[in-house]
Every structure is written in structure tokens, then in C-alpha cells.
């Protein structure tokens, strides 16, 4: 009974993650292209890449009122970006 519930949870989450990856292949490819040239990206550059891909895909409208942290990604991905941004700030403080 518990094994079946756990299997159901894992199967559902696996499908969700697989779909997120498939949905964001264009974003990942664009990021890889830049990383092959530059080797590093800061959060502003990352946001610009995501915004460009979203615009190319017609996923976001540029109405001039867009928040600079709005990437057009689902909330799960946005929270990941915020965690990455906070860890980058912590690393900069440690380096000082």
C-alpha cells in the first residue's frame, strides 16, 4: 500500500520534471551557446537570455511594464533562479 503510493508520487514527479526539461530545451540551448563562449554568466545576463528566448517563442509580451525578475518561467524555475542569485551574493560577500 505504501509502496504503491510512493511509486505514484515518484512517477508523477518524474513526468513533471521530464515535461519541464522538454519545455525549456530552447532556453537551455541558448544558455549553453553563451556559456561556450563566455564560460560564466551573471544573473542579469541569464535573465536577458531567458527573456530573448521567451520573446522568440512568443511566451511573453514586452509591454514595457515587465519586472526585471519576471523570466516567464514557471514558479518552480523562478525560485531556483532566486536561490542561485542569493548564493551568488553570498559568494561575493565571502570573497571580500
C-alpha positions, 0 to 999 in steps of 0.5 A, a space after each residue: 500500500 505504501 509502496 504503491 503510493 510512493 511509486 505514484 508520487 515518484 512517477 508523477 514527479 518524474 513526468 513533471 520534471 521530464 515535461 519541464 526539461 522538454 519545455 525549456 530545451 530552447 532556453 537551455 540551448 541558448 544558455 549553453 551557446 553563451 556559456 561556450 563562449 563566455 564560460 560564466 554568466 551573471 544573473 542579469 545576463 541569464 535573465 536577458 537570455 531567458 527573456 530573448 528566448 521567451 520573446 522568440 517563442 512568443 511566451 511573453 509580451 514586452 509591454 514595457 511594464 515587465 519586472 526585471 525578475 519576471 523570466 516567464 518561467 514557471 514558479 518552480 524555475 523562478 525560485 531556483 533562479 532566486 536561490 542561485 542569485 542569493 548564493 551568488 551574493 553570498 559568494 561575493 560577500 565571502 570573497 571580500 
